[in-house]
């Protein structure tokens, strides 16, 4: 079956997580949304429709996929899948004729035939989605569509349960030097993982998965459901339920109901809860985030400069790629920080919103205006983890730096005026 994932306009509501990646690369459970979508339709031939500035990155990371390839897309019937869709557990059977799968009033997927594809152009998907929904038979798609970053966090626990596949019994697992609390069938440890003595895995509330070549050091406690990704190191940490830690992270302290996308350095003590942290983020020792208001009220989060009510009592932080957070920083409830931010402690809770390429220093906003210096630091950070800042990455960051400049500078101007009024 030919399947092509696409991004619609609503993807921008997942800022800052989608500034540097397509939406279907976001994690929920043990794997990405895209992995779940391809798996749901048993895709044999895979394509992607992404924002143009991300196309080269997708080609670099997924060379077998057809990226923004219109001739391939039009060559045969295809299922177009909204990259924000989190499919249900039950597999589907493709309809014999073209149709549209919906969640509420939003399109989850389109089973498109020759007529639908003949005049299709991916430049602006929305009119085509609307026309197909009005003309083709409509069926309930099931699952849900992710609208905001906190949806991924809210759904992560259920997806960790859904993604779990028990490991066949083996004597090797019985000899692991960890203390198991709960059912053994809820524990899966890759044979290449290293588990030190005095580690506790608590599977009473869900599965604990430790993936290949992960390292869990002594005095760590892993509470299910949780997932420890490949090559990640857990350094005497307390990992609470509902947590996904992606590949190649370093994690200490306490983490609860949080997704770390990958290559995150949180080596030291400090608390993270109910948030999503992007790639190549460094979190200094003693950094904590608040996840609950003192009045237990609803938390609002700023997305692309506008406050959005979450409908939730517990919301932590959402951190974009390559952001640095200094030691002892106190992040407010519902904090959003974009890409390439630099946050330093001010002796009190920081503000809730930091546009991309900004700093918080001496309790004031400033612009991270030297892009060459930022890229030089990123090169060194990635080199230390056996990664590389390619020309493709640099072009994406340059594009974002220029595209987000008007919003960033308007925000900083308003912040300066607010400070002047307060000082007067």
C-alpha positions in Angstrom: 0.0 0.0 0.0 1.3 3.5 -0.9 1.2 5.9 1.9 2.2 9.6 2.0 2.3 11.7 5.1 1.5 15.4 4.9 1.5 18.5 7.1 -1.5 20.8 7.2 -1.8 24.4 8.4 -2.6 23.5 12.0 1.0 22.1 12.4 2.0 25.6 13.4 0.2 25.2 16.7 2.9 22.7 17.7 5.5 25.5 17.8 8.4 25.3 18.9 8.6 21.5 18.4 7.9 21.6 14.7 10.2 24.5 13.8 13.1 22.1 13.0 11.2 18.9 12.1 8.1 17.7 10.3 5.2 17.0 12.7 5.2 13.3 12.1 8.7 13.0 13.6 7.4 14.0 17.0 7.4 11.2 19.6 4.5 9.8 21.5 4.9 6.5 23.3 7.9 4.5 22.1 8.1 5.9 18.6 7.1 8.8 16.3 3.7 9.6 15.0 4.9 8.8 11.5 6.0 5.3 12.5 2.6 4.7 13.9 0.9 6.0 10.8 3.0 3.8 8.4 2.5 0.8 10.7 -1.3 1.4 10.8 -1.6 1.2 7.0 1.1 -1.4 6.6 2.8 1.0 4.1 5.0 -0.7 1.5 5.9 2.4 -0.4 6.4 5.6 1.6 6.3 9.3 0.8 6.3 12.6 2.6 4.9 16.1 1.9 6.6 18.6 4.1 7.2 22.3 4.3 9.8 23.2 1.6 12.6 24.3 3.9 12.4 20.8 5.6 12.5 18.8 2.4 16.3 18.4 2.3 16.4 17.3 5.9 13.9 14.6 5.3 15.8 13.4 2.3 19.0 13.3 4.4 17.3 11.4 7.3 15.0 9.2 5.2 16.7 8.5 1.9 14.3 5.7 1.0 11.2 8.0 1.2 9.8 10.0 -1.7 9.9 13.6 -0.4 7.7 16.3 -2.1 7.8 14.0 -5.2 4.7 15.0 -7.2 5.3 12.5 -10.1 5.5 9.6 -7.6 2.4 10.9 -5.8 0.3 11.0 -9.0 1.5 7.7 -10.4 -1.0 5.4 -8.5 -3.7 5.6 -5.9 -2.3 6.6 -2.5 -3.4 7.2 1.1 -2.6 10.7 2.2 -2.2 10.8 6.0 -2.3 13.9 8.2 1.0 13.9 10.1 -0.8 15.1 13.3 -3.0 11.9 13.4 -2.5 9.4 16.2 -4.1 6.3 14.8 -6.2 3.8 16.9 -4.8 0.5 17.9 -7.0 -1.6 15.6 -5.6 -2.0 12.1 -7.8 -0.8 9.2 -8.8 -2.4 5.9 -8.5 -0.1 2.9 -11.8 0.9 1.3 -12.3 -0.3 -2.3 -13.0 3.3 -3.5 -11.7 6.7 -2.6 -12.9 8.1 0.8 -12.0 10.5 3.6 -11.2 9.5 7.2 -12.1 12.1 9.7 -11.7 12.8 13.4 -14.5 15.2 14.3 -14.4 17.8 11.5 -10.7 17.4 10.7 -9.3 15.2 8.0 -7.1 12.3 9.3 -6.5 10.7 5.9 -7.6 10.6 2.3 -7.7 7.5 0.2 -7.1 9.2 -3.1 -7.6 7.8 -6.6 -6.6 9.0 -10.1 -9.3 11.6 -10.2 -8.2 13.2 -6.9 -4.5 13.2 -7.8 -4.8 14.4 -11.4 -4.9 18.1 -10.6 -3.4 17.9 -7.1 -0.7 20.3 -6.1 0.9 20.2 -2.7 1.5 23.9 -2.5 -1.7 24.5 -0.6 -3.4 21.4 0.7 -6.3 23.0 2.5 -8.6 23.6 -0.5 -8.1 20.0 -1.7 -8.8 18.6 1.7 -12.0 20.6 1.9 -13.1 19.6 -1.6 -12.4 15.9 -1.0 -14.2 15.9 2.4 -17.3 17.5 0.7 -17.3 15.2 -2.3 -16.0 11.8 -1.2 -17.6 9.3 1.2 -16.6 10.0 4.8 -15.7 7.4 7.4 -14.7 7.7 11.1 -11.0 7.4 11.3 -10.8 6.8 15.1 -7.8 7.8 17.1 -7.2 11.6 17.6 -5.4 14.5 16.0 -2.7 16.2 18.0 -3.3 19.9 18.1 -0.9 21.3 20.6 2.4 20.2 22.3 0.6 19.2 25.5 -1.5 16.7 23.7 1.6 14.6 23.1 2.4 14.7 26.8 -1.2 14.0 27.8 -1.5 11.0 25.5 2.0 9.6 26.1 1.1 7.2 28.9 -1.7 5.5 26.9 0.7 5.2 23.9 3.4 3.7 26.0 0.9 0.9 26.9 -0.2 0.6 23.3 3.3 0.3 21.9 4.5 -2.3 24.3 5.3 -5.8 23.1 6.2 -8.3 25.8 9.6 -9.9 25.6 9.7 -13.7 25.5 10.9 -15.3 28.8 14.6 -15.9 29.0 17.1 -16.9 31.6 19.2 -13.9 30.7 16.5 -11.5 31.8 16.1 -13.4 35.1 19.8 -12.8 35.8 19.6 -8.9 35.4 20.9 -7.2 38.5 17.8 -5.1 39.0 15.0 -5.3 41.6 11.6 -5.9 39.9 8.5 -4.6 41.5 5.4 -5.8 39.6 4.8 -8.3 36.8 7.8 -9.6 35.0 5.9 -9.6 31.7 5.8 -5.8 31.8 9.6 -5.5 31.7 11.6 -5.5 28.4 15.3 -5.1 28.4 17.4 -5.3 25.3 20.2 -7.8 25.6 22.8 -5.1 24.7 21.7 -2.8 27.5 23.8 -2.4 30.7 22.0 -2.5 34.0 24.1 -1.8 37.1 23.3 -3.2 40.6 20.7 -1.5 42.8 18.3 -0.5 40.0 14.6 -0.8 40.6 12.0 -1.3 37.8 8.4 -0.8 39.0 6.0 -2.3 36.5 2.9 -2.2 38.6 1.3 0.6 36.6 2.7 -0.2 33.2 5.6 -1.5 31.1 9.3 -0.5 31.5 11.3 -0.7 28.3 15.1 -0.3 28.2 16.3 -0.2 24.5 19.5 -1.3 22.9 22.8 -0.2 24.4 21.1 1.9 27.0 22.9 2.3 30.4 21.1 2.5 33.7 23.4 3.3 36.6 23.0 2.2 40.3 20.3 3.8 42.4 18.0 4.6 39.5 14.3 3.9 39.8 12.2 3.4 36.6 8.4 3.5 37.1 6.2 2.2 34.3 5.0 3.1 31.8 8.3 4.5 30.6 10.7 4.0 27.7 14.5 4.4 27.8 15.8 4.9 24.2 18.9 3.6 22.5 22.3 4.7 23.9 20.6 6.7 26.6 22.2 6.9 30.1 20.1 7.0 33.2 22.4 8.4 36.0 20.9 7.5 39.4 17.6 9.1 38.3 14.0 8.8 39.3 12.0 8.2 36.1 8.3 8.4 36.8 5.4 7.0 34.7 4.4 8.5 31.4 8.0 9.3 30.4 9.6 8.8 27.1 13.4 9.3 26.8 14.6 9.3 23.2 18.0 8.2 21.9 21.4 9.3 23.2 20.2 11.3 26.2 22.0 11.8 29.6 19.4 12.0 32.4 19.7 12.5 36.1 17.4 13.9 38.8 13.7 13.4 38.5 11.6 13.2 35.3 7.8 12.7 35.3 5.4 12.4 32.4 7.8 14.1 30.0 9.1 13.4 26.5 12.8 14.0 25.7 13.1 13.9 22.0 16.8 12.9 21.8 20.3 14.0 22.5 19.2 15.9 25.6 21.8 16.5 28.3 20.1 16.6 31.8 23.0 15.0 33.6 22.4 16.5 37.0 19.7 16.8 39.7 16.6 18.8 39.0 12.9 18.2 38.1 11.2 18.0 34.8 7.5 17.3 34.6 4.7 17.2 32.1 6.7 18.7 29.2 8.4 18.0 25.9 12.1 18.8 25.3 13.5 19.0 21.8 16.9 17.8 20.6 20.4 19.0 21.6 19.0 20.8 24.7 21.3 21.3 27.7 19.7 21.6 31.1 22.0 22.8 33.9 22.3 21.3 37.3 19.5 22.2 39.8 17.1 23.4 37.0 13.5 22.7 37.9 10.2 23.3 36.1 6.9 24.1 37.8 4.0 22.1 36.4 1.1 23.2 38.7 -0.3 26.6 39.7 -0.7 27.3 43.4 -4.4 27.9 42.8 -4.8 24.6 40.9 -6.2 26.6 38.0 -6.1 25.9 34.3 -2.7 26.5 32.7 -2.3 28.6 29.6 0.7 28.2 27.3 2.0 30.8 24.8 2.2 29.4 21.2 3.7 31.6 18.5 3.2 34.7 20.7 -0.4 34.1 21.7 -1.7 32.5 25.0 -3.7 29.3 24.5 -5.7 27.7 27.4 -4.8 24.0 27.8 -7.8 22.8 29.8 -5.2 21.1 32.0 -4.0 21.6 35.6 -0.6 20.1 35.1 1.6 21.5 32.3 5.4 21.8 32.4 7.7 23.2 29.7 8.1 23.0 26.0 11.7 23.5 24.8 12.9 23.9 21.3 16.1 22.4 19.8 19.6 23.7 20.8 18.3 25.7 23.7 20.6 26.1 26.8 19.3 26.4 30.3 21.7 27.5 33.0 22.2 25.9 36.4 19.7 26.7 39.1 17.1 28.0 36.6 13.4 28.0 37.8 11.0 27.5 34.9 7.5 28.7 35.3 4.3 26.6 34.8 3.5 26.3 31.1 6.9 27.7 29.8 7.6 27.8 26.1 11.2 28.4 24.8 11.9 28.3 21.1 15.0 27.1 19.3 18.5 28.5 20.2 17.4 30.2 23.4 19.8 30.9 26.3 18.1 31.0 29.7 20.0 32.0 32.8 18.7 32.0 36.4 17.5 35.3 37.9 16.8 34.1 41.5 13.1 33.8 40.8 10.7 32.1 38.4 11.4 33.0 34.8 8.8 34.4 32.4 6.6 31.9 30.6 7.6 32.7 27.0 10.9 33.0 25.1 10.8 33.5 21.3 13.4 31.6 19.3 16.9 33.1 19.2 16.5 35.1 22.4 18.2 35.1 25.8 17.2 35.7 29.4 20.1 37.3 31.2 20.2 39.5 34.3 16.4 39.2 34.4 16.0 40.8 30.9 15.3 39.6 27.4 17.9 40.0 24.7 18.4 38.8 21.2 20.7 35.9 20.3 21.7 37.9 17.2 25.0 36.3 16.2 23.9 33.3 14.2 27.4 32.2 13.3 28.3 31.9 16.9 25.2 29.9 17.6 26.0 27.5 14.8 29.6 27.2 16.0 28.4 26.1 19.4 25.9 23.7 17.9 28.7 22.2 15.8 30.7 21.5 19.0 27.7 20.2 20.9 26.8 17.7 18.1 30.5 16.7 17.6 30.7 15.7 21.3 27.9 13.2 20.7 29.3 11.8 17.4 26.8 14.0 15.5 27.4 16.6 12.8 25.9 19.9 11.9 25.5 19.5 8.2 24.9 22.2 5.6 21.2 21.0 5.5 20.9 21.8 9.2 22.6 25.2 8.8 20.3 26.2 6.0 17.2 25.4 8.2 18.5 27.4 11.1 19.4 30.3 8.8 15.9 30.2 7.3 14.3 30.2 10.8 16.5 33.0 12.0 15.5 35.2 9.1 11.8 34.2 9.0 11.2 34.6 12.8 13.2 37.9 13.0 10.1 40.3 12.8 8.2 38.4 15.5 11.3 38.2 17.7 12.2 41.9 17.4 8.6 43.1 17.9 8.4 41.0 21.1 11.8 42.4 22.4 10.7 45.9 21.7 7.5 45.4 23.7 9.4 43.8 26.5 11.8 46.8 26.7 8.8 49.2 26.8 7.2 47.2 29.6 10.5 47.4 31.6 10.7 51.2 31.0 7.1 51.7 32.3 7.8 49.6 35.4 11.0 51.5 36.2 9.2 54.8 35.8 
